[in-house]
Amino acid sequence: MRQDYDEFTRRGAEIIALGPDGPRAYQRFWELENMPFIGMPDIRSKIADSYYQEVNLLKLGRMPAVFVIDKNGIIRYKHYASSMSDIPQNEEVLRVIDQINEERYE
């Protein structure tokens, strides 16, 4: 998502990444990596748990999950990963955002 961040923002979308680290560690990583989008610590997994994001210690912890939530708070797309590398292509997520934007103008 990082490499296509401009495409997401051009479509009026914002990316928010949750992570299990504490605020200082998370901020340090975000600054070192020069991440262009919002990063939020979710130490006790309260947010991740509310979206039923899986934690699998045998697969290195919290499994990736991607959600597109519209401006009304409705989940329009969800992808629960089966491995740490199971992340949808940006084009797939951008198509969902394009569809949502088209519906707004119909």
ZIHU-V63657 format. One record per helix or strand. SS is the DSSP state (helix for helix, strand for strand). FROM is the first residue (numbers start at 1). LEN is the number of residues. If there is no record, write none. Layout:
<<SS/FROM/LEN> <SS/FROM/LEN>>
//
This chain:
<<helix/5/6> <strand/16/4> <helix/23/11> <strand/38/4> <helix/46/5> <strand/55/2> <helix/57/3> <strand/61/2> <strand/65/5> <strand/75/6> <helix/90/15>>
//
